[in-house]
Amino acid sequence: MIKVYKIKVADKVYEVEVESITEKEGTVVSQEKKETIAPKVAVQAGGIKIESPMQGLIIEILVKVGDTVKAGDTVATLEAMKMENPIVAPQDGTITSITASKGDTVDGGDLLITLA
């Protein structure tokens, strides 16, 4: 059965059709997916450079020089647009340098961490 609703947002009116389904016809599945932001990665003579994907505030550095990380491990947390964004290691490696600190404001493309 299809129902028609009118929804008013600000001064605009929208007409929306909603169809109800029975369990035999199918089910509605909601999948919540937490997005991780892939950092920019540059391979240079000094190793794998993990760069900030966007402008924001470093609220946490989870590694220290000498730590071994696996691909996908969170190495830092960046706050941007009032959301916490995990910065992950793009591949397995050892942390050779950390150029950002907790509380630093960074721009997109700024070097955060180097892996070897």
C-alpha positions as CSV (number, residue, x, y, z in Angstrom):
1,M,0.0,0.0,0.0
2,I,1.4,3.4,-1.0
3,K,0.7,6.4,1.2
4,V,1.3,10.0,0.1
5,Y,2.6,12.5,2.6
6,K,3.2,16.2,2.3
7,I,6.3,17.5,4.2
8,K,7.0,21.1,4.8
9,V,10.7,22.2,5.2
10,A,11.2,25.8,5.7
11,D,8.7,27.3,3.2
12,K,8.9,24.5,0.7
13,V,6.3,21.7,0.5
14,Y,7.5,18.3,-0.7
15,E,5.2,15.4,-1.6
16,V,6.6,12.0,-0.6
17,E,5.3,8.5,-1.4
18,V,5.9,5.8,1.1
19,E,5.2,2.1,0.4
20,S,4.7,-0.3,3.3
21,I,6.0,-3.8,2.8
22,T,5.2,-7.1,4.5
23,E,7.7,-9.5,5.8
24,K,7.0,-11.8,2.8
25,E,7.9,-9.1,0.4
26,G,11.2,-8.3,2.0
27,T,12.9,-6.7,4.9
28,V,14.4,-3.3,5.5
29,V,18.0,-3.6,6.6
30,S,19.9,-0.7,8.1
31,Q,23.7,-0.9,8.0
32,E,25.6,1.6,10.0
33,K,29.1,2.0,8.7
34,K,31.8,4.0,10.4
35,E,33.9,5.7,7.8
36,T,37.6,6.0,8.2
37,I,39.4,8.6,6.3
38,A,42.4,7.3,4.4
39,P,45.3,9.6,4.9
40,K,47.3,10.8,1.9
41,V,50.4,8.6,1.6
42,A,53.6,9.5,-0.2
43,V,56.5,7.1,-0.7
44,Q,59.8,8.8,-0.6
45,A,63.4,8.0,0.3
46,G,62.6,8.5,4.0
47,G,59.8,5.9,4.0
48,I,56.0,6.0,3.9
49,K,54.7,9.5,4.7
50,I,51.3,9.7,6.4
51,E,49.8,13.1,5.6
52,S,46.7,14.8,6.9
53,P,43.7,14.2,4.6
54,M,42.1,17.6,5.6
55,Q,42.4,20.6,7.8
56,G,41.7,19.9,11.5
57,L,43.0,19.6,15.0
58,I,45.1,16.6,16.2
59,I,43.3,15.4,19.3
60,E,45.3,12.2,19.8
61,I,48.6,10.6,18.7
62,L,48.3,6.9,19.5
63,V,51.8,5.8,18.6
64,K,55.4,6.6,19.4
65,V,58.7,6.4,17.5
66,G,59.7,2.7,17.3
67,D,56.2,1.3,17.5
68,T,55.3,-1.4,15.0
69,V,51.9,-1.0,13.3
70,K,49.8,-3.1,11.0
71,A,47.9,-1.8,8.0
72,G,44.6,-0.3,9.2
73,D,45.8,0.4,12.8
74,T,44.7,3.9,14.0
75,V,47.8,6.0,14.5
76,A,46.2,9.4,15.3
77,T,42.8,11.1,15.6
78,L,42.0,14.3,13.7
79,E,39.0,16.4,14.6
80,A,37.5,18.2,11.6
81,M,34.0,19.7,11.3
82,K,33.2,18.6,14.9
83,M,33.8,14.9,13.9
84,E,36.6,12.7,15.1
85,N,38.4,11.1,12.1
86,P,40.8,8.2,12.7
87,I,44.1,8.3,10.7
88,V,45.2,4.8,9.9
89,A,48.4,3.2,8.8
90,P,48.3,2.4,5.1
91,Q,50.6,-0.6,5.5
92,D,52.6,-2.6,8.0
93,G,55.7,-0.8,9.3
94,T,57.6,0.8,12.1
95,I,57.1,4.4,13.2
96,T,60.3,6.4,12.4
97,S,59.1,9.9,13.0
98,I,56.2,11.9,14.3
99,T,55.9,15.5,13.2
100,A,52.5,16.4,14.7
101,S,51.5,16.7,18.3
102,K,48.3,16.6,20.3
103,G,46.7,20.1,20.0
104,D,48.3,21.0,16.6
105,T,46.2,22.5,13.9
106,V,47.1,20.9,10.6
107,D,46.2,21.6,6.9
108,G,45.4,18.9,4.3
109,G,48.7,17.5,3.1
110,D,50.7,18.3,6.2
111,L,53.1,15.5,7.2
112,L,52.0,13.7,10.4
113,I,53.9,10.4,10.7
114,T,56.6,8.5,8.8
115,L,56.7,4.7,8.5
116,A,59.6,2.5,7.5
